[in-house]
Amino acid sequence: MKKDLIITIFGSTGDLTARKLLPAITKLYNNEEITDNVKVIALGRRDYDTNSYLNAMQNLTTENLDLTTLSTFVEYYKIQITDVNDYHKFNDYIKSISHTETKHIYYLAIGPEILATVAKNISESKLIARNNINQVLVFEKPFGNSLETAIQINQMLWQYFDETQIYRIDHYLGKEMIQNLMTVRFANRIFEDTWSSDSIKSIKIYAKEKEGILNRAGYYDTAGALKDMVQSHLLQVLSLIAMDAPKEYQSEYIKDEKVNVLRNISFDKDSIIFGQYDGYLNEANIPANSQTETLVYFKAFVNTHHFRGVPFEILTGKALKNKESFIEVTYHTTSEQEKWNLPVQANKLTIKFAPYDGVDLTINSKKPGLKDNLEVVNLSYQMAESVQGNVPEAYEKLILDVVDGHKTLFTRWDEIEASWQIVDQIKQFKKDLFIYKNEDEVMEKIGSIQK
């Protein structure tokens, strides 16, 4: 039977496929978000049949995979990933199960060291023909490890594919509250009219993790917090917070505004902290002399009309008190507030995206009673309390957007270029590592810099 949708996964025997891709595709299938006339082909070099492959995937994750459903549309296909002849044979098979309008998604869940080989083989075997919008390539970060290597990767991809066929996944952009940022900003008059330096005093973007590096030593020690979190995730969040309203709410216009933010970022070099948690050097497979940072803090500025002078505090780190990711917008006090001889506090808007999605807004209110005492009242919204059923995972949204051809939540090359320029500049000011035992020490260090 000819298929309407074929998703081919390179690196199909890895952790990402087991924990994220297969569960996301299963939910989309069960919820009828994608066609039931779908085939998912898991490519690998191991001697599996489909059943043994699915059982191996179950052993890689603590979540229960819906193996019954997966077995209806998943097929394992053995291939040598470096052998272009195998790609030609595979393309013959793909043609036999496709029609002229079949949507083909090639998902590269592979390491950057073999990306160029796989991309070349896909192109040479004509699995993807340039400018065919029904044949697309999806790949994950890291998008290089510096501006220079990112340029090399991009030029390589453009040699074989059109930009419209390339989907660069940053799973952070698929998080529900990150998707919600533009809605909160532009669909609510109370925020739209106050979203500038006239009303906003400062903004924090924090992504804190309780765990250490777990079993990611091989990747993490070559990346570090700056590349792993700042270059992609947190600069993307910053650009969504600080961007001007686009001319139209279409992908390219939105990306234009995000790029304008990224190209106008400066930072306070004296504020930069590179930290490493005490015990990192004792982790398995970490070199005893490693200088890799597990924490980064710096203060950035967006030199645009709306945000000139507003400090953006960026913090990401491992082995801290709690897993907690949020954006905290602190407003100026008003001239009227300053007339009151009462402990009036600045309003704060907090947008949370880990461990749960939600929005908090603090306001000053008279405390009930006979005296004119004030209290801070928190107006709180938690998404999980208002949603029937489960909130979709990031990969569900991102995979569905690839199927539908929506690119808003995927990064364009000039976004990546601008973010690497920022990160490469920050890297130049890397100082001696600050060794921290706990989050209190980190906050004390940040406080000492700000004095």
Secondary structure, DSSP 8 states (H G I E B T S, - for coil): --EEEEEEEETTTSHHIIIIIHHHHHHHHHTTSS-SSEEEEEEESS---HHHHHHHHHHH-SS---HHHHHHHEEEEE--TT-HHHHHHHHHHHHHTEEEEEEEEEEE-S-GGGHHHHHHHHHHTTSS-TT-TTEEEEEES---SSHHHHHHHHHHHHHHS-GGGEEEE-GGGGSHHHHTHHHHHHS-HHHHTT-STTTEEEEEEEEE-SS--TT-HHHHHHHHHIIIIIIIIIHHHHHHHH----SSSSHHHHHHHHHHHHTTEEEEEEEEEEEEETTGGGSTT--TT----SEEEEEEEE-STTTTT-EEEEEEESS-SS-EEEEEEEE---HHHHHSSS-----EEEEEEESSEEEEEEEEEE-SSSS--EEEEEEEEEHHHH-SS----HHHHHHHHHHHT--TTB--HHHHHHHHHHHHHHHTT--S-EEESSHHHHHHHHHHHH-
